[in-house]
């Protein structure tokens, strides 16, 4: 039997070579469940840090994707060359856009942060909502009390509006 078993295995291996490794898929796919599982990790980091945590998921030639968790309000922000596209996975926040950044300071090329946005337009974002903030637009996420928000974020290279 041992000789017969070896002969059968040899024939199978010759007739059916091992499959070749699949080439990398040209697209990426993250389910809400996968993103929320990763967000649970970010929540732990935020709890032991300053109340927020984020990570870059993937970088592409003209944009990159991020996952962001917040348990506190963020600073006012302005990105000269990137638009923000937010998709709320869980929780809610008030996104203030437009107006002027109070206490503005440049933290890097085309990146401004500050204390708050004055004179902007507030809008409530909740689970399932999508918001686009054009490049060059002041914006800030505000959270009250024990609220949290988890967002999938796309940072899209874009020329600022005049």
N, C-alpha and C positions, 0 to 999 in steps of 0.2 A: 504494500500500500504506500509506503514512503516514496518509492520510485515513481509510482503512478501519480501521487499528489504533486511531486515536484514537476513532473511533465505537464500536468494540467496547469499549474501556476505559471510555468514558463510560456505555454501557449497563450494564456490569458494576457500575460504581460506583453508579449510580442504583438498580439492582435489588437490590444487596447492600450496604447501608450498612455502614460500619465497626462492629464489635461495640462495645457500650458497655462501659466498664470494669466489672469485677466488683466487687461490694461486698465489704467486708472480711469474711472468714469469722468466724462467731461463736465458733469454738473454735480452740484452738492445738494444734499437734502437733509433737512433737520425737521423732525416732527415736533409739535408742541410738547409732547411728553419728554422727548430728549432734551429740549431746551429748558423745560421746567425742572428736570432732574439736575441739569447743570446749574440752574439758578439756585437750587437748594444749597449747593456748594458755595456759591457767591454770597448767599444770605449768611452763611456761617462766617465767611471772611468779613462781611460788613459788620456783623455783630461784635467781632473782636477788633474791628478797625474804627473808621470814622462814620459808619452808618451807610456806606455805599461801596459797591464793588462792581467791577466790570472786567470783561476780557474780550480780546479780539478773537473771533472764531476763524476767519480766513481773510486774506488780503488778495485782491484782484488788481488788474492794471488801472482801473478808473474808480474803484471803490473798495471798501472793506466792510466786513460785517462784525458786529459786536453783540454781546449779551450784557445787559446792565440790570443790576438790582439796587433799589434805593429804599432806605427806611428813614431818610431825612431829605430835606430840600437840598437841591444842588446850587452851585454857584451860578451866577449869570454867565453866559457864554456867547461867543461870536467866533465863527470859523470863516475866514476870508475865502477859502478855496473849496470848502466842503459843505454840502447840504446835509442835513440830518433827516432821515426817514425813520420814524418811530412806529413800531407795531407793539401794542400793549398785550403781553401774554397773560398777565394777572395783575390785580390791584387797580389802583386809580391814582391820578395826579392832576394837578392844574399846570398846564403848560402856558407860560406867558411868552408871547412873541411880539417883536417890534419894539418901539420905544428907544430908550437910552440906557446904557449900562452905567450904574452908579459905582464909583470906586474902581473904574476900569484899570486894568494893568495887563501888559503884554507878557505872555508866558513863553512865547515862541513865535516863529515866523507865521503871521496870519492868525494867531490864536490869542484871543483876549478873554480874560475872566474878570469877574467883579462881584460886588456884594449883592446887587439886585438889579432888576429891570424896572425902570420907571416909565410910565406912560404906555406900556405894552397892552396887548389884548389877551386876556385870560381865556382859556378854553379847558373844559374838563375832558380828560382822556380816561377811558375805562377799558376793561378787557375787550379785545377785538378791534379797538379803534386804531386808525393809522393817521399819523400827522407828518407833513413834510415842512421842514423849515429851510428855506433857501439859504445858500451861502451869503454871508454878510449880514444876516439878520440876528439881532440880539434875541436870546431866549433863555428861559429858566424853568426848571421843574420844581414845583412847590408841593410839599406834603404836609398834612396837618395831623397832629396827634400820633396815633399808632398805625397810620396808613403806610402801606408799602406799594411799590410798583416794580414790575419786571418787564423790561422791554427788549425786543430784538431790534437792533439799530443798524441801519445802513448809512455809512458815511460816503457820500457820493461826490466825486470831484466835479466841481461846477464853478463857472465864473460867477462872481457876485453880481446881483442886480444893481443897476445904476441908481 
